Amino acid sequence: MAAASEPDNTPMPGTVFTPRQVRVLKVAVIVMGLLLVGGFAFVLAAIVYQASRGGQATPSAEAAAGASILSALPIPKDASVTTLALDGNRLALHLSSPQGGEIVVIDVATGKVLARIRLKPE
């Protein structure tokens, strides 16, 4: 009958933990293990999903039409593209020629020229 009168907060022999603390620790370890396995499975599923999509969206018909328009951008005969910058769906080209510089801003999605800015020295 000594075991029945013994309180639950008595440490187990050879440890400083009570039986209740050991049970809580076991449950915590099992839950954290399940979270790790579930998270790992989620990461693998996300990698497989991204790999099956090819990683890129398919180009729309507008973008394909814009690409053909961009390939026919008229620039002066003796001009050359010195710099270009892309910001979102806008492309800025810096053209250099003997007559002076020019900046052309193009909407990449539609292929339309949004602005042509002539640079004049002061």
LUMTI-168300 format. One record per residue: chain; z, y, x of N, C-alpha, C in turn. Coordinates in Angstrom, 2 decimals. Each point is the difference from the previous one (the first is absolute). Example, Ala and Ser with C-alpha at 12.3 -4.5 7.8 and 13.67 -1.06 7.14 Angstrom:
BEGIN
{atom 'A', {7.80, -5.69, 13.19}, {0.00, 1.19, -0.89}, {0.00, 1.20, 0.90}}
{atom 'A', {-0.72, 1.05, -0.35}, {0.06, 1.19, 0.82}, {0.73, 1.09, -0.77}}
# end
This chain:
BEGIN
{atom 'A', {0.00, -1.19, 0.79}, {0.00, 1.19, -0.79}, {0.00, 1.26, 0.84}}
{atom 'A', {0.07, -0.16, 1.27}, {0.02, 1.17, 0.86}, {-1.32, 0.73, -0.06}}
{atom 'A', {-1.10, -0.73, -0.19}, {-1.32, 0.61, -0.05}, {-0.17, 0.84, -1.25}}
{atom 'A', {0.63, -0.37, -1.10}, {-0.12, 0.74, -1.25}, {0.75, 1.32, 0.08}}
{atom 'A', {1.10, 0.05, 0.73}, {0.76, 1.23, 0.08}, {-0.52, 0.93, 1.09}}
{atom 'A', {-0.93, -0.49, 0.81}, {-0.52, 0.81, 1.10}, {-0.94, 1.07, -0.55}}
{atom 'A', {0.18, 1.28, 0.35}, {-0.89, 1.05, -0.53}, {-1.40, -0.10, 0.60}}
{atom 'A', {-0.99, 0.60, -0.70}, {-1.42, -0.06, 0.42}, {-0.28, 0.88, 1.21}}
{atom 'A', {0.92, 0.89, 0.34}, {-0.23, 0.91, 1.13}, {0.56, -0.51, 1.30}}
{atom 'A', {0.31, -1.28, 0.06}, {0.47, -0.60, 1.24}, {-1.20, -0.37, 0.84}}
{atom 'A', {-0.03, 0.41, 1.28}, {-1.16, -0.32, 0.84}, {-0.20, -1.51, 0.15}}
{atom 'A', {-1.23, -0.40, 0.14}, {-0.33, -1.40, 0.23}, {0.46, -0.37, 1.40}}
{atom 'A', {0.31, -1.27, 0.23}, {0.47, -0.40, 1.33}, {-1.07, 0.25, 1.06}}
{atom 'A', {0.35, 0.64, 1.06}, {-0.90, 0.26, 1.12}, {-0.81, 1.27, -0.16}}
{atom 'A', {0.13, 0.76, -1.10}, {-0.74, 1.24, -0.21}, {0.93, 1.08, -0.52}}
{atom 'A', {-0.54, 1.20, -0.10}, {0.75, 1.10, -0.60}, {-0.51, 0.30, -1.40}}
{atom 'A', {-0.93, -0.81, -0.51}, {-0.61, 0.24, -1.30}, {0.64, -0.86, -1.08}}
{atom 'A', {0.12, 0.57, -1.18}, {0.51, -0.74, -1.15}, {-1.15, -0.78, -0.63}}
{atom 'A', {0.29, -1.02, -0.80}, {-1.08, -0.74, -0.66}, {-0.88, 0.91, -0.87}}
{atom 'A', {0.58, 0.99, -0.63}, {-0.78, 0.93, -0.83}, {-0.98, 0.79, 0.87}}
{atom 'A', {0.45, 0.48, 1.15}, {-0.87, 0.75, 0.91}, {-1.14, -0.88, 0.52}}
{atom 'A', {0.27, -1.26, 0.24}, {-1.03, -0.92, 0.48}, {-1.05, -0.20, -1.09}}
{atom 'A', {0.43, -0.16, -1.26}, {-0.95, -0.15, -1.11}, {-0.88, 1.24, -0.14}}
{atom 'A', {0.61, 1.19, 0.06}, {-0.76, 1.25, -0.11}, {-0.99, 0.11, 1.16}}
{atom 'A', {0.43, -0.37, 1.19}, {-0.88, 0.05, 1.16}, {-1.19, -0.96, -0.15}}
{atom 'A', {0.26, -1.20, -0.51}, {-1.09, -0.96, -0.23}, {-1.01, 0.54, -1.00}}
{atom 'A', {0.48, 0.58, -1.09}, {-0.90, 0.57, -1.01}, {-0.81, 1.15, 0.61}}
{atom 'A', {0.64, 0.85, 0.79}, {-0.71, 1.13, 0.62}, {-1.08, -0.49, 0.95}}
{atom 'A', {0.30, -1.03, 0.78}, {-0.98, -0.54, 0.95}, {-1.19, -0.60, -0.74}}
{atom 'A', {0.27, -0.73, -1.09}, {-1.09, -0.60, -0.79}, {-0.88, 1.08, -0.63}}
{atom 'A', {0.62, 1.04, -0.57}, {-0.77, 1.08, -0.63}, {-0.85, 0.73, 1.05}}
{atom 'A', {0.58, 0.31, 1.15}, {-0.77, 0.71, 1.04}, {-1.13, -0.88, 0.54}}
{atom 'A', {0.25, -1.31, 0.11}, {-1.07, -0.90, 0.43}, {-1.15, -0.03, -0.99}}
{atom 'A', {0.33, -0.03, -1.29}, {-1.05, 0.03, -1.03}, {-0.78, 1.32, 0.04}}
{atom 'A', {0.71, 1.11, 0.24}, {-0.68, 1.30, 0.12}, {-0.94, 0.02, 1.19}}
{atom 'A', {0.42, -0.55, 1.12}, {-0.87, -0.06, 1.18}, {-1.24, -0.84, -0.26}}
{atom 'A', {0.17, -1.17, -0.60}, {-1.14, -0.87, -0.28}, {-0.93, 0.67, -1.01}}
{atom 'A', {0.57, 0.61, -1.04}, {-0.82, 0.69, -1.00}, {-0.75, 1.18, 0.60}}
{atom 'A', {0.65, 0.78, 0.85}, {-0.66, 1.14, 0.64}, {-1.12, -0.44, 0.92}}
{atom 'A', {0.24, -1.08, 0.74}, {-1.04, -0.53, 0.89}, {-1.20, -0.49, -0.81}}
{atom 'A', {0.26, -0.68, -1.13}, {-1.08, -0.47, -0.87}, {-0.78, 1.19, -0.57}}
{atom 'A', {0.71, 1.07, -0.36}, {-0.67, 1.19, -0.53}, {-0.90, 0.64, 1.06}}
{atom 'A', {0.48, 0.11, 1.22}, {-0.81, 0.58, 1.08}, {-1.25, -0.84, 0.26}}
{atom 'A', {0.17, -1.32, 0.03}, {-1.17, -0.87, 0.19}, {-0.99, 0.13, -1.15}}
{atom 'A', {0.50, 0.08, -1.23}, {-0.88, 0.16, -1.16}, {-0.75, 1.34, 0.08}}
{atom 'A', {0.66, 1.06, 0.43}, {-0.65, 1.30, 0.13}, {-1.08, -0.04, 1.07}}
{atom 'A', {0.25, -0.69, 1.11}, {-1.00, -0.11, 1.07}, {-1.21, -0.78, -0.50}}
{atom 'A', {0.23, -1.10, -0.71}, {-1.11, -0.79, -0.53}, {-0.80, 0.81, -1.02}}
{atom 'A', {0.70, 0.75, -0.85}, {-0.68, 0.82, -0.99}, {-0.87, 1.07, 0.66}}
{atom 'A', {0.55, 0.70, 1.00}, {-0.77, 1.04, 0.68}, {-1.18, -0.60, 0.76}}
{atom 'A', {0.19, -1.17, 0.61}, {-1.08, -0.63, 0.74}, {-1.10, -0.48, -0.92}}
{atom 'A', {0.35, -0.44, -1.19}, {-1.02, -0.49, -0.93}, {-0.81, 1.14, -0.59}}
{atom 'A', {0.56, 1.20, -0.05}, {-0.73, 1.16, -0.50}, {-0.94, 0.56, 1.04}}
{atom 'A', {0.10, -0.39, 1.23}, {-0.86, 0.52, 1.05}, {0.55, 1.26, 0.64}}
{atom 'A', {1.07, 0.57, -0.52}, {0.63, 1.16, 0.60}, {-0.67, 1.32, -0.32}}
{atom 'A', {-1.17, -0.04, -0.64}, {-0.70, 1.24, -0.31}, {-0.48, -0.04, -1.43}}
{atom 'A', {0.00, 1.14, -0.63}, {-0.56, 0.10, -1.34}, {-1.51, 0.02, 0.10}}
{atom 'A', {-0.65, -0.52, -1.01}, {-1.46, 0.02, 0.01}, {-0.49, 1.41, -0.25}}
{atom 'A', {-1.02, 0.44, 0.69}, {-0.49, 1.36, -0.21}, {-0.63, 0.15, -1.38}}
{atom 'A', {0.23, 1.15, -0.60}, {-0.56, 0.25, -1.31}, {-1.47, 0.40, 0.12}}
{atom 'A', {-0.67, 0.04, -1.13}, {-1.41, 0.39, -0.02}, {-0.16, 1.45, 0.45}}
{atom 'A', {0.99, 0.84, -0.37}, {-0.06, 1.40, 0.43}, {0.08, 0.12, 1.51}}
{atom 'A', {0.88, -0.77, 0.61}, {0.15, 0.06, 1.45}, {-1.27, -0.50, 0.69}}
{atom 'A', {-0.60, -1.05, -0.55}, {-1.24, -0.51, 0.58}, {-1.12, 1.03, -0.13}}
{atom 'A', {-0.06, 0.68, -1.14}, {-1.01, 1.06, -0.17}, {0.29, 1.16, 0.94}}
{atom 'A', {1.28, 0.31, 0.18}, {0.38, 1.08, 0.91}, {-0.38, -0.30, 1.42}}
{atom 'A', {0.08, -1.26, 0.40}, {-0.34, -0.37, 1.37}, {-1.47, 0.25, 0.27}}
{atom 'A', {-0.86, -0.26, -0.98}, {-1.41, 0.25, 0.22}, {-0.29, 1.50, 0.04}}
{atom 'A', {0.74, 0.78, -0.75}, {-0.18, 1.45, 0.04}, {0.46, 0.54, 1.34}}
{atom 'A', {1.13, -0.51, 0.50}, {0.51, 0.48, 1.27}, {-0.94, -0.32, 1.16}}
{atom 'A', {-0.75, -1.09, -0.11}, {-0.90, -0.35, 1.09}, {-1.19, 0.96, 0.07}}
{atom 'A', {-0.20, 0.81, -1.03}, {-1.11, 0.94, -0.01}, {0.49, 1.45, 0.02}}
{atom 'A', {1.11, 0.26, 0.67}, {0.54, 1.35, 0.07}, {-0.91, 0.87, 0.87}}
{atom 'A', {-0.56, 1.06, -0.56}, {-0.88, 0.85, 0.80}, {0.81, 0.91, 0.94}}
{atom 'A', {-0.33, -0.06, 1.28}, {0.60, 0.90, 0.99}, {-1.13, 0.63, 0.79}}
{atom 'A', {0.24, 1.14, 0.63}, {-1.05, 0.62, 0.80}, {-0.49, -0.94, 1.10}}
{atom 'A', {-1.28, 0.18, 0.35}, {-0.65, -0.93, 0.93}, {0.70, -0.08, 1.36}}
{atom 'A', {0.46, 1.11, 0.51}, {0.61, 0.00, 1.33}, {1.53, -0.06, -0.05}}
{atom 'A', {0.57, -0.32, -1.16}, {1.45, -0.06, -0.15}, {0.51, -1.40, 0.31}}
{atom 'A', {1.27, -0.04, 0.40}, {0.64, -1.29, 0.24}, {1.41, 0.04, -0.59}}
{atom 'A', {0.50, -1.15, -0.41}, {1.35, -0.10, -0.54}, {0.96, -0.09, 1.18}}
{atom 'A', {0.89, 0.98, 0.10}, {0.95, 0.00, 1.11}, {1.35, -0.58, -0.40}}
{atom 'A', {0.41, 0.24, -1.24}, {1.30, -0.48, -0.46}, {-0.11, -0.37, -1.47}}
{atom 'A', {0.78, -0.99, -0.40}, {0.11, -0.28, -1.41}, {1.45, -0.33, -0.32}}
{atom 'A', {0.39, 0.30, -1.25}, {1.37, -0.24, -0.44}, {-0.03, -0.51, -1.43}}
{atom 'A', {0.81, -1.01, -0.28}, {0.07, -0.59, -1.33}, {1.38, 0.29, -0.58}}
{atom 'A', {0.04, 0.54, -1.20}, {1.26, 0.28, -0.69}, {-0.14, -0.46, -1.44}}
{atom 'A', {0.58, -1.15, -0.31}, {-0.15, -0.54, -1.35}, {-1.43, -0.43, -0.21}}
{atom 'A', {-0.65, 0.60, -0.99}, {-1.41, -0.34, -0.25}, {-0.94, 1.15, 0.41}}
{atom 'A', {0.48, 0.85, 0.90}, {-0.85, 1.10, 0.50}, {-0.23, -0.16, 1.50}}
{atom 'A', {-1.24, 0.21, 0.38}, {-0.40, -0.11, 1.40}, {-0.50, 1.37, 0.46}}
{atom 'A', {0.53, 0.47, 1.11}, {-0.43, 1.28, 0.57}, {-0.74, -0.28, 1.30}}
{atom 'A', {-1.23, 0.49, 0.10}, {-0.82, -0.15, 1.21}, {-0.15, 1.36, 0.65}}
{atom 'A', {0.21, 0.06, 1.32}, {-0.24, 1.23, 0.75}, {-1.32, -0.18, 0.73}}
{atom 'A', {-0.98, 0.80, -0.36}, {-1.33, -0.06, 0.60}, {-0.14, 1.12, 1.01}}
{atom 'A', {-0.54, -0.31, 1.16}, {-0.26, 1.01, 1.03}, {-1.50, 0.10, 0.22}}
{atom 'A', {-0.48, 1.23, 0.08}, {-1.41, 0.25, 0.28}, {-0.12, 1.32, 0.75}}
{atom 'A', {-1.17, 0.28, 0.56}, {-0.17, 1.28, 0.72}, {0.17, 1.22, -0.93}}
{atom 'A', {-0.25, -0.15, -1.27}, {0.18, 1.13, -0.93}, {1.46, 0.24, -0.36}}
{atom 'A', {0.86, -0.93, 0.32}, {1.43, 0.14, -0.31}, {0.54, -1.27, -0.63}}
{atom 'A', {1.29, -0.01, -0.21}, {0.63, -1.17, -0.59}, {-0.01, 0.04, -1.51}}
{atom 'A', {0.23, -1.14, -0.59}, {0.05, -0.11, -1.45}, {0.96, -1.15, -0.35}}
{atom 'A', {0.75, 0.19, -1.08}, {0.88, -1.05, -0.50}, {-0.52, -0.42, -1.36}}
{atom 'A', {-0.20, -1.31, -0.17}, {-0.48, -0.54, -1.27}, {1.11, -0.89, -0.56}}
{atom 'A', {0.41, 0.27, -1.25}, {1.02, -0.79, -0.68}, {-0.69, -0.86, -1.05}}
{atom 'A', {0.24, -1.32, 0.07}, {-0.68, -0.95, -0.86}, {1.04, -0.81, -0.77}}
{atom 'A', {-0.26, -0.23, -1.29}, {0.82, -0.91, -0.81}, {-0.52, -1.41, 0.25}}
{atom 'A', {0.81, -0.84, 0.61}, {-0.44, -1.34, 0.39}, {-0.26, -0.87, -1.22}}
{atom 'A', {0.77, 0.16, -1.06}, {-0.15, -0.84, -1.18}, {-1.34, 0.22, -0.69}}
{atom 'A', {-0.44, 1.24, -0.08}, {-1.26, 0.29, -0.68}, {-1.14, 0.27, 0.95}}
{atom 'A', {0.29, 0.38, 1.22}, {-1.04, 0.32, 0.97}, {-0.52, 1.42, -0.11}}
{atom 'A', {0.61, 0.82, -0.83}, {-0.45, 1.38, -0.18}, {0.56, 0.91, 1.08}}
{atom 'A', {-0.80, 0.96, 0.41}, {0.45, 1.03, 0.95}, {0.79, 1.02, -0.80}}
{atom 'A', {1.28, 0.15, 0.34}, {0.87, 0.92, -0.73}, {-0.09, 1.41, 0.56}}
{atom 'A', {-0.17, 0.13, 1.31}, {-0.04, 1.34, 0.60}, {-0.73, -0.07, 1.34}}
{atom 'A', {-0.71, 1.08, 0.30}, {-0.62, 0.19, 1.31}, {0.48, 1.36, 0.51}}
{atom 'A', {0.67, 0.00, 1.12}, {0.60, 1.23, 0.54}, {-0.65, 0.29, 1.35}}
{atom 'A', {-0.70, 1.11, 0.08}, {-0.61, 0.44, 1.26}, {1.06, 0.73, 0.82}}
{atom 'A', {0.05, -0.33, 1.27}, {0.95, 0.63, 0.90}, {-0.74, 1.06, 0.82}}
{atom 'A', {0.48, 1.26, -0.11}, {-0.63, 1.09, 0.74}, {1.01, 0.59, 0.96}}
{atom 'A', {-0.38, 0.21, 1.25}, {0.93, 0.63, 0.93}, {0.14, 1.49, -0.33}}
{atom 'A', {1.19, 0.52, 0.24}, {0.23, 1.44, -0.30}, {-0.26, 0.84, 1.22}}
# end
